[in-house]
Amino acid sequence: MKLSDLQTPCLILDKSRVERNCARMSARAAALGVALRPHMKTGKSAEIARIATAGQSGGVTVSTLAEADYLFEHGFADILYAVSIPPSKLDRAAALTARGADLKVLIDSVEVAEAIAAHPGTHAVMIEVDCGEHRTGVDQDNDRLLAIARILDTAPRSRLAGVMTHAGHSYRGRTPEDMKAVAATERDTAVAMAELIRADGIACPIVSVGSTPTTLYADHLDGVTEMRPGVYTLGDLFQAGIGSHGIDDIAATVVASVISHNKARGTLILDAGGIALSKDRSTEALGEKGDMGFGLLADLETGKPLHNLTIRGTHQEHGEVHLPDPALFAELPIGARVRVLPNHVCMTVAAYENYEVFEEGSDEIIARWDRRNGW
C-alpha cells in the first residue's frame, strides 16, 4: 500500500523522523548526565517507546493507567504514572505492581498519602512539586511536603520513590532566555525539595524533571536523576514555532482529501475537521505571526509545506482552506490528497487507533503500529 492508497482522514508516521528525534534527545540526556524517561502520552505506542528508550534504562512515563497496563504488557516494567492518583485508582495500580510492574504513582496531598498508607497494596510513590505551572503539585509548602514524605516513610507496604515536577509554563516562553530561566527554576525547585526530604532523614532517590522545551534549553541538570520530555518524539507546529525542532522534524501528520471547491469564496474543503485535527491553534500560544490555523498543509509525497496554506476553519468533519491564488484550485483538485501538519500533536493523534508507518523518501506503507487510547 502507498500513501496515496490510504482512506482519509488517517494518521501517518515517518519512522525515520521518529528515530532521528529520539536519537537527538537521547544524546541530550547523555550530555546532561541524566536518565531519559520519555513521556509516552504523545505516542501511546509500544513501537515508539522502543525507539525512544533505545540505549536508555527503559523507564517510561505515562498519563493513564491504560497506557501503563499496555506498555507493561509490551515489556516495559519501569513506569511512572505522572498524573495525581485518586484513592479510587489505587486497586488498579496495586494490581499492576502485583503482576511485576515497577509502577510509581504520583500524589500531592496528605489525604492521598494516608489512603496509600492504609491501602493493602504495595505502592512506590512520587511527590509532585509545583515549580511555577500552578496546575498540581506541592506549592513550595515545606510542611505539606514533609508531612506527605513522613506518612510514606512509615507506611507498612509502600514507600517514597522521589519527587517530580513539570514546567508546563515553559510553553509560554518565546526566547531561549525564557526557556533557560524556566528550566533553571524547574531544576532548582525539584532538587531543593528532594534535599529537604533527605534532611529530614528520609530517602529520596529519584529527582525527576522535564518538558521538551526545558530539557533542550537547560544549562545543566545537576542534582536531577532523570528527565521526561515527550512531544519531541513526534513533533508539531507549536514546538517548531518555539524552536524545539524544525518543521522537517514533524513525524506524525494527517492525510486528508480535498472534497469540495468554492471558487467564488476562494476556499476548498478537506475531509479532516475538528475531530481529525483537534481544535488547538498555534496562534493561541505564538501570536498572529505564528498562526497556523488548525494545521499547515504539506505535499503528500515529500511532506514539504504547500504555499503556506493553512486550515482556517473547522467543523466536525470539514476543514476549510483559503486559497490566495485561484490557480491553486488546479494544483489541488477534488480528490487530491495532502498531509496536514498538526499544531498540538498530542491532541491530534488522540483521535486515531493506529499509525500508518512509512520511511522518509518513500511512499510505501511498511507497518501499522497500534496506539493505546482511553483511561
Secondary structure, 3 states (H helix, E strand, C coil): CEHHHCCCCEEEEEHHHHHHHHHHHHHHHHHHCCEECCECCCCCCHHHHHHHCCCCCCCEEECCHHHHHHHHHCCCCEEEEEEECCHHHHHHHHHHHHCCCEEEEEECCHHHHHHHHHCCCCCEEEEEECCCCCCCCECCCHHHHHHHHHHHHCCCCCEEEEEECCCHHHHHCCCHHHHHHHHHHHHHHHHHHHHHHHHCCCCCCEEEECCHHHHHHCCCCCCCCEECCCHHHCCCHHHHHCCCCCHHHCCEEEEEEEEEEECCCCEEEECCCHHHHCCCCCHHHHCHHHCCECCEEEECCCCCEEEEEEEEEECCCCEEEECCCCCHHHHCCCCCEEEEECCCHHHHHCCCCEEEEECCCCCECCEEEECCCCC
